[in-house]
């Protein structure tokens, strides 16, 4: 693993198959305020470059990023995806969400929950997206067509995903951070679950990009190659 930063990471967005954008939280003298820094991590060149806010917003929200970023009060703290029909979904960690039409106007706002418990995360898979429900120890697949629950894996009394904190989709499979220091893999072909990585530190988020990954751990953020 190669260390990137010990600053708080607010967001990570795929930029290409071999690079990702990270958003770092930089504290200011006033403890109630902070600024952010956008950086591009190139996995193959093994370097980090400062990126503009506009480049970050374009990758996160698509062509109508200017309008969407005007409507969303805190665009760095939500997860977002441009779905199959060019609408944009944004979900905050507390389950609050918005759906934007093809022109970037807010078409719906509300919240996603499961058994009246908030969900978090947004991992897009074609015409579906995956989220986690930490209080119910499960991951959930939603249909982008009707925004209804399509599939659930795990459950409140199941040891499959204990207190999940993040989910990502890559190469047809899903990767779930759970049980403090584990990343578990859901096989996209048959939905079987297996251990993928056990860290020696608490893992908050894990983003897979082919042979590379970004791991946000309790002691900092790292780039991994071939799971090493």
Secondary structure, DSSP 8 states (H G I E B T S, - for coil): -EEEESSEEEEEEEEETTEEEEEEEEE-SSTT-EEEEEEEEETTTTEEEE--HHHHHHHHH-TTHHHHHHHSS-TTSEEEEE-TTS-EEEEETTSEEEEE-TTS-EEEEEE-EETTEE-EEEEEETTEEEEEEGGGTEEEEEETTT--EEEEEE-TT-SSSSS--EEEEETTEEEEEETTTEEEEE-TTT--EEEEEE-SS-EEEEEEETTEEEEEETTEEEEEETT-
